[in-house]
Amino acid sequence: MITTKEPNILQLTQDELASESFDRISQMNNELVWSQNALSISMRMLRDSYTAFPLHIGFLMYQEDLLHISTPLGALYTPLSQLYYTLQHVQKKE
């Protein structure tokens, strides 16, 4: 198995073999640290979404309510503003 995967590993000296194994061990340690950091970030993002999702849904419901109420309020505002404008200038029409 070793000769098929790494055919030149048998020709390495003791120092080269130690250096190669040290490099691989340090690379594996780096990858372990990176994966732990990625897992920590993922858990934090999951926790943040767990707390922010209900707020997001609440704001969406609030936005929908505002959109549904804006149409009737717009239909009511125009006649009231015209009435206010007319009543404000009633005495000027003499």
N, C-alpha and C positions, 0 to 999 in steps of 0.2 A: 504494500500500500504506500509506504514512504517513497519507494523508488519510482512508482508511477506518478505520484503527485508532485514530488520534488526530486527529480533525478540527480541534481547536483548536491543534495544535502549530505551525501556520504563522503564527498570530497572536501567538505569544510573542516577547518582545523578547530581545535577546542575554543580558541578565542573568537573565531568567526561564528561558531555555533552559539557561544554565550551571547555575543553581540546580537545575533539574529533572534534568539529567544527573548532577549531583553527588549528589542524593538517590538516584537509581536506582543509581549506582555504589556508594554506601555501603550501600544495601540489599542489593545483590548480594554485597558483601564480607561483610556480616553473615551472610547465608545460607551463604556459603562456609565461614565460621568455624564456624557451627552444624553444618553437614554434616560438617566435619572432626572436630568434637568427638563427634558421634554415631557416626561411623565408628570413632573411637578407643575409645569406650565399648563399641561392639559387638565390636570385636576383643578387648578385655580380657575381656568376658563370655564370648566363645567360648573364649578361652584358659583362663579359670577353669573353665568346664564341661568342657573337655578334661582338666584335671587332677582335677576333683572327681567326674567320672562313674565312673571305676573304683572310687573309694572308696565311692560310693553303691551300686554293684552289690555290692561286698564286704560292706557292712553289711546289704544286703537278704538276701544269702546267709546271713550270720551269724544274722539274725533268723529266717529260715526254719528253720535248723538248731535254734535254741533252741525254736521252736514244735514242731518234730517230736520233740524229746527231752523236752519238758515233760510230755507225756502218759504215756510210760512211767515217768518219774521220779515223777510224781504217783501212779501206781498202785503203785509200789514204796515210796514214802514212808509211806503210810497204814499198811500192816501193820508196818513197822519202827517207826514212832512208837508204835503200840499195844503192840508187844512191849517197847519201852523203858519205857513207862508201866507195863505189867504187871510187868516185872522190877524196877522201882523200888519197887513196893509189895508185893512178895512176902511179906516178913516181917511186914507190918502186918495180914495177914488171919488171924492166929491167934485 
